Amino acid sequence: MNTAQEERRSEKLRSLAERAGRELEDASALDILGWAADTFGRGFCVTSSMEDAVVAHLASRVLKGVDVVFLDTGYHFPETIGTRDAVEAVMDVNVITLTPRRSVAEQDAEYGPKLHDRDPDLCCRLRKVLPLEEGLSNYRAWATGLRRDESPTRANTPVVGWDERRQKVKIAPIARWSQDDVDAYVAEHGVLTNPLLMDGYTSIGCAPCTRRVLAGEDMRAGRWAGRAKTECGLHE
Ligand code: SF4
């Protein structure tokens, strides 16, 4: 495809995303995912941090064997890897694990140890942003578990929007959900969740950059605590 064709394709996808965002604002999560499955078929995937399998479960109801993309940064808690393995074993989804180009040891050798403490933006870029960009290259649309109530930076998340950086349609089927909605769905459908959610963690990322939250803190306060950083760069 030449550049002009790519630009036309992107423009078409962008207006499709913007129109769907308006039309599906009040739709249920299942209807939003149903639209994605009908529109993109196998050109659509779900990304999961394996905090829980709610969006993967919803997507598997509208597209059996849907691709569920997981970024294995090399820094995850064992419980997160265990959740990924359990999802793969019991759910009707196709788990795809993406890994960074460098192992943690290779990154340490090149950039020095504990890059996450010295330059977390670079560490996230190497271990999350770049691998996801490569991993999503074959899809036209991707779904995430972003919710508006998680943090002020996510308050305006559209249910369907345009991912300018990756030139893809980005779907947030549970953007309007609250934590109570998530808990109710998990209980009703017996959805797999990360055991750390029962151990004081409300948002789970890489082990060196995640701590338990304290009473009164917001859900993502345990991520990069004590730093100005609030997002890994995947959703900016
Ligand atoms: Fe590195 Fe921390 Fe980002 Fe994980 S969350 S990629 S350890 S900076």
Residues whose N, C-alpha, C, O or C-beta is under 5 A from the ligand:
A	BS01	SF4	T73 Y75 H116 P120 C123 C124 R127 G205 C206 P208 C209
